[in-house]
């Protein structure tokens, strides 16, 4: 697994990020990550859900409004406090994916979007805990940061931006794990899951980093809009992105999304 380093540690990054964005409205676009893949996982319309790493709440709010029994956890206290203030009926709490308080087999579904690759240590333990709290044949839907050309380019651009802004601290703090598709499959299988699907997915396309390629409504970056609608590209941006994905799907995605069943 390749590790991305930055000048700020992962936990501090998320503290700052969630402190500086508003609580999400429920997600609207079922054709983009992550809602598209959550919907693919819920195949019978019944059962309770744990969303581990619920963040600012776009998924947990969507399924709560749809009438599902869903609990959200996150390791950043401030974002949990924000969610509870915004909607006291949300079932959210502070939690640690490597040490869950829930009983064995407590959930039928577990969503973990953008969670596991944030663990500097304990990926194996987190996946084992995820399996433990799922019932037999329960479903996991999770994303992992891909180790490929796109994420290497994103890391390069982030480092160049830091240099341009005159940040002198060395890029030595843990930021993300990057996994190949083979590494993802190995980790998931070792935790007691049977992988049903693994898909290359673009959450925020690398072209979105450039204002020229963004859709008109997204020209001025608004994270809450992007999280609600998906990070939308212009006609030209979409054409280029679809071409890259069609020709080099494993290299120009930024995530691998897995749907797996506990065995």
FENVENVEN-V60195 format. One record per pair of residues at least 24 apart in sequence whose ideal C-beta (glycine too) atoms are under 10 Angstrom apart, sorted by the first residue. I is the first residue (numbers start at 1). J is the second residue. D is the distance in whole Angstrom. If there is no record, write none. Layout:
BEGIN
i: {I/I}
j: {J/J}
d: {D/D}
END
This chain:
BEGIN
i: {1/1/1/1/1/1/1/1/1/1/1/1/1/2/2/2/2/2/2/2/2/2/2/2/2/3/3/3/3/3/3/3/3/4/4/4/4/4/4/4/4/4/4/4/4/4/4/4/4/5/5/5/5/5/5/5/5/5/6/6/6/6/6/6/6/6/6/6/6/6/6/7/7/7/7/7/7/7/7/7/7/7/8/8/8/8/8/8/8/9/9/9/9/9/10/10/10/10/10/10/10/10/10/11/11/11/11/11/11/12/13/13/13/13/13/14/14/14/14/14/14/14/14/15/15/15/15/15/16/16/17/17/17/17/17/18/18/18/18/18/18/18/18/18/18/18/19/19/19/19/20/21/21/21/21/21/21/21/21/22/22/22/22/22/23/23/23/23/23/23/23/23/23/23/23/23/23/23/24/24/24/24/24/24/24/24/24/24/24/24/24/24/24/24/24/25/25/25/25/25/25/25/25/25/25/26/26/26/26/26/26/26/26/26/26/26/26/27/27/27/27/27/27/27/27/27/27/27/28/28/28/28/28/29/29/29/29/30/30/31/32/32/32/32/32/32/32/32/33/33/33/33/33/33/33/33/33/33/33/33/33/33/34/34/34/34/34/34/34/34/34/34/34/34/34/34/34/35/35/35/35/35/35/36/36/36/36/37/37/37/37/37/37/37/37/37/37/37/37/38/38/38/38/38/38/38/38/39/39/40/40/40/40/40/40/40/41/41/41/41/41/41/41/41/41/41/41/41/41/42/42/42/42/42/42/42/43/43/43/44/44/46/46/47/47/47/47/47/47/48/48/48/48/48/48/48/49/49/49/49/49/49/49/50/50/50/50/50/50/50/50/50/50/50/50/50/50/50/50/51/51/51/51/51/51/51/51/51/52/52/52/52/52/52/52/52/52/52/52/52/52/52/52/52/52/53/53/53/53/53/53/53/53/53/53/53/54/54/54/54/54/54/54/54/54/54/54/55/55/55/55/55/55/55/56/56/56/56/56/56/57/57/57/57/57/57/57/58/58/58/58/59/59/59/60/60/60/60/60/61/61/61/61/62/63/63/64/64/64/64/68/69/69/70/70/70/71/71/71/71/72/73/73/73/73/73/74/75/75/75/96/96/96/97/97/97/97/97/97/97/97/98/98/98/98/98/98/98/98/98/99/99/99/100/100/100/100/100/101/102/102/102/102/103/103/104/104/104/104/104/105/105/105/105/105/105/105/106/106/106/106/106/107/107/107/107/107/107/108/108/108/108/108/108/109/109/109/109/109/109/110/110/110/110/110/110/110/110/111/111/111/111/111/112/112/112/112/112/112/113/113/113/113/113/113/114/114/114/114/114/114/114/115/115/115/116/116/116/116/116/116/116/116/116/116/117/117/117/117/117/117/117/117/117/117/117/117/117/117/117/118/118/118/118/118/119/119/119/120/120/120/120/120/121/123/123/123/123/123/124/124/124/125/126/126/127/127/127/127/127/127/127/127/128/128/128/129/130/130/130/130/130/130/131/131/131/131/131/131/131/131/132/132/132/133/134/134/134/134/134/135/136/136/136/136/137/137/137/137/138/138/138/138/139/139/139/139/139/139/140/140/140/140/140/140/140/140/140/140/141/141/141/141/141/141/142/142/142/142/142/142/142/142/142/143/143/143/143/143/143/143/143/143/144/144/144/144/144/144/144/144/144/144/144/144/144/144/144/145/145/145/145/145/145/145/145/145/145/146/146/146/146/146/146/146/146/146/146/146/146/146/146/146/146/147/147/147/147/147/147/147/147/147/147/147/148/148/148/148/148/148/148/148/148/148/148/148/148/149/149/149/149/149/149/149/150/150/150/150/150/150/150/150/150/150/150/150/150/150/151/151/151/151/151/151/151/151/151/152/152/153/153/153/153/153/154/154/154/154/157/157/157/158/161/178/179/179/180/180/181/181/181/181/183/184/184/184/184/185/185/185/187/188/188/188/189/189/191/191/192/192/192/192/193/193/193/193/193/193/194/194/194/194/195/195/195/195/196/196/196/196/197/197/197/197/198/198/198/198/198/199/199/199/199/199/199/199/200/200/200/200/200/200/200/200/200/200/200/201/201/201/201/201/201/201/202/202/202/202/202/202/202/202/202/202/202/202/203/203/203/203/203/203/203/204/204/204/204/205/205/205/205/205/205/205/205/205/205/205/205/205/205/206/206/206/206/206/207/207/207/207/207/207/207/207/207/207/208/208/208/208/210/212/212/213/213/213/213/213}
j: {117/123/144/145/147/176/177/178/179/180/183/184/187/145/147/148/151/152/155/176/177/178/179/180/183/117/120/147/174/175/176/177/178/117/145/147/151/152/154/155/158/159/171/173/174/175/176/177/178/155/159/170/171/172/173/174/175/176/155/158/159/162/167/169/170/171/172/173/174/175/176/158/159/162/167/168/169/170/171/172/173/175/162/167/169/171/173/174/175/120/172/173/174/175/117/118/119/120/173/174/175/176/177/75/76/118/120/173/174/173/118/173/174/175/176/53/55/74/75/76/78/79/118/75/76/77/78/79/76/78/55/56/76/79/223/55/56/74/76/77/78/79/80/81/82/83/76/78/79/82/223/55/56/79/82/222/223/224/227/56/82/86/223/224/55/56/57/58/61/79/82/83/84/85/86/87/90/224/54/55/56/57/58/59/60/61/62/79/82/83/86/223/224/227/228/56/57/58/61/62/86/224/225/227/228/57/58/59/60/61/62/63/64/65/66/87/228/57/58/59/60/61/62/63/227/228/229/230/58/62/228/229/230/228/229/230/232/62/230/230/201/202/203/226/229/230/231/232/113/114/143/199/201/202/203/204/230/231/253/254/255/257/58/59/111/112/113/114/141/142/143/201/203/227/230/255/257/59/62/63/113/228/230/199/201/230/257/111/113/141/142/143/197/199/201/255/257/258/259/62/63/109/111/113/141/257/259/63/141/139/141/196/197/199/257/259/109/110/111/139/140/141/142/196/197/257/259/260/261/66/68/108/109/111/139/141/109/139/259/108/139/108/109/107/108/109/135/138/139/91/106/107/108/109/135/138/107/108/109/110/111/139/141/95/97/100/102/106/107/108/109/110/111/112/130/133/134/138/140/92/107/109/110/111/112/113/115/141/95/96/97/100/107/110/111/112/113/115/116/126/129/130/133/140/142/95/97/111/112/113/114/115/116/118/142/143/79/80/83/90/92/93/95/111/112/113/115/79/80/83/113/114/115/227/82/83/86/223/224/227/82/83/86/87/90/92/227/113/224/227/228/111/113/227/87/90/91/92/111/86/87/90/92/228/109/111/89/90/91/92/109/107/108/107/109/111/95/102/106/107/111/97/100/101/102/115/115/115/118/119/122/126/129/122/123/125/126/127/129/130/133/122/123/124/125/126/127/128/129/130/125/126/129/126/129/130/132/133/133/129/132/133/134/132/133/131/132/133/134/135/132/133/134/135/136/138/262/132/133/134/135/138/133/134/135/138/139/140/134/135/137/138/139/262/134/135/138/139/140/141/134/138/139/140/141/142/260/262/139/140/141/142/143/140/141/142/143/144/258/141/142/143/203/255/257/142/143/144/145/176/203/255/142/143/144/142/143/144/145/177/179/184/187/188/258/142/143/144/145/146/147/151/175/176/177/178/179/184/255/256/145/174/175/176/177/174/176/177/173/174/175/176/177/174/177/179/183/187/191/187/190/191/191/187/191/187/188/189/190/191/192/193/260/190/191/192/191/188/191/192/193/260/262/188/190/191/192/193/260/262/263/191/192/262/262/192/193/260/261/262/262/192/261/262/263/194/261/262/263/193/260/261/262/193/196/259/260/261/262/188/191/193/195/196/258/259/260/261/262/196/197/257/258/259/260/184/188/193/255/256/257/258/259/260/184/199/201/203/254/255/256/257/258/176/177/178/179/180/181/183/184/187/188/198/255/256/257/258/175/176/177/178/179/184/203/254/255/256/178/179/180/181/184/200/201/202/250/251/252/253/254/255/256/257/176/177/178/179/180/181/182/183/184/250/256/178/179/180/181/200/248/249/250/251/252/253/254/256/206/244/248/250/251/252/253/200/202/205/206/207/244/245/248/250/251/252/253/254/255/176/178/179/206/251/252/253/254/255/178/251/206/209/251/252/254/204/206/209/254/206/209/210/209/209/254/255/256/250/256/250/253/256/258/256/255/256/257/258/256/258/260/258/256/258/260/260/263/260/262/260/261/262/263/258/259/260/261/262/263/260/261/262/263/258/259/260/261/258/259/260/261/257/258/259/260/256/257/258/259/260/249/253/255/256/257/258/259/245/248/249/250/251/252/253/254/255/256/257/245/249/253/254/255/256/257/230/231/233/241/242/244/245/249/252/253/254/255/227/230/231/253/254/255/257/230/231/254/255/230/231/232/233/237/238/240/241/242/244/245/252/253/254/241/244/252/253/254/231/233/234/236/237/238/240/241/244/252/232/233/237/241/237/236/237/237/238/239/240/241}
d: {9/8/10/10/7/10/5/6/5/8/6/10/9/9/5/10/8/8/9/9/8/4/8/9/10/10/8/10/7/8/7/6/7/9/8/9/8/9/9/5/8/10/9/10/8/4/4/8/6/9/9/8/5/5/6/7/6/9/9/7/8/8/10/9/10/5/8/6/8/4/9/10/9/6/6/9/4/7/6/8/6/9/10/9/8/9/6/10/8/8/10/4/6/8/9/5/8/7/8/5/5/7/10/8/8/8/9/10/9/8/9/9/10/7/9/9/8/9/8/5/10/8/7/10/6/9/7/9/10/10/9/9/9/9/8/7/6/8/5/9/6/4/9/10/7/10/8/6/8/9/9/9/6/9/9/10/5/6/8/7/8/9/9/6/10/5/6/9/8/8/5/6/10/8/4/8/10/9/9/8/4/5/4/9/9/6/9/10/10/9/9/9/6/6/7/9/9/7/7/9/10/7/10/9/6/8/6/8/9/4/4/8/8/6/9/10/8/9/4/6/10/8/5/10/7/6/8/8/9/8/6/6/9/7/5/5/9/9/10/7/9/9/8/10/8/3/8/8/8/9/7/10/5/7/5/9/7/9/10/10/7/7/8/6/7/10/4/8/8/10/7/9/8/10/9/9/8/7/7/9/9/10/9/10/9/9/9/9/8/6/9/8/9/7/7/10/5/9/7/8/8/8/6/8/6/10/10/10/9/10/7/10/8/9/9/6/6/9/8/5/8/4/10/9/9/10/5/9/10/10/8/9/6/10/8/9/10/8/10/9/10/8/10/8/3/6/8/8/9/10/8/5/6/7/10/10/7/7/4/7/7/10/10/9/10/8/7/8/5/9/7/5/7/9/9/7/8/10/10/9/10/9/8/4/8/8/9/10/7/9/5/8/10/6/7/5/9/6/9/8/9/7/9/10/9/9/7/8/6/7/6/3/8/8/9/10/8/8/8/9/6/10/9/8/10/9/9/6/10/9/8/8/9/8/7/7/10/9/8/7/8/5/8/8/7/7/9/9/9/5/6/6/7/10/9/6/8/6/9/9/7/7/10/10/10/9/7/6/8/10/9/9/9/9/9/9/9/8/9/8/9/8/8/9/9/10/9/9/9/10/9/9/9/8/10/9/5/9/6/7/10/4/9/9/5/5/10/9/6/10/8/9/7/9/5/8/7/5/9/9/8/5/10/9/7/10/6/7/9/9/8/7/7/4/7/8/9/9/5/8/8/9/6/6/7/6/10/10/7/6/9/5/7/10/8/10/6/5/8/7/6/7/7/5/7/8/10/9/9/8/5/7/9/7/7/4/7/9/9/8/7/5/9/9/8/9/6/9/8/10/8/8/7/8/9/6/8/6/9/8/9/9/8/10/10/10/8/5/4/9/10/10/10/5/4/7/7/10/9/10/9/9/9/7/8/9/10/7/10/4/9/9/8/9/7/9/10/6/10/7/7/7/9/10/9/6/7/10/7/4/9/8/10/9/5/8/9/9/7/9/8/10/9/9/10/5/5/6/9/5/9/9/9/9/10/9/9/10/9/5/7/10/9/6/8/10/6/6/8/10/10/7/5/9/8/7/7/6/8/8/9/6/9/10/7/7/5/8/7/10/9/7/7/5/8/9/8/10/10/9/7/5/8/8/10/10/7/8/9/4/7/5/8/10/8/8/5/9/9/8/5/8/9/9/7/5/8/7/10/5/7/5/7/10/9/7/6/8/7/7/8/8/9/7/9/10/7/8/9/6/6/6/5/10/10/9/4/6/5/9/10/7/9/10/9/8/10/8/9/9/9/10/6/5/7/7/8/9/9/9/7/9/4/7/10/10/8/8/5/10/8/10/9/10/6/5/7/5/10/8/6/10/9/10/10/9/6/9/8/9/6/9/10/9/10/9/6/7/7/8/6/10/9/10/10/10/7/9/9/6/10/6/10/9/10/5/10/6/9/8/9/9/10/6/5/8/10/9/9/9/10/6/6/8/10/4/6/6/7/6/5/8/5/6/8/5/8/8/5/6/6/8/7/5/8/6/7/5/8/9/9/8/9/7/5/8/8/7/9/4/5/9/8/4/9/8/6/8/9/10/5/8/5/7/5/10/8/10/7/10/9/7/10/7/5/6/7/10/8/7/9/6/6/9/9/4/7/9/10/7/10/6/7/9/9/5/10/8/9/8/9/8/8/9/7/10/7/9/6/9/9/5/9/6/6/9/10/8/6/7/9/8/8/8/3/9/10/7/8}
END
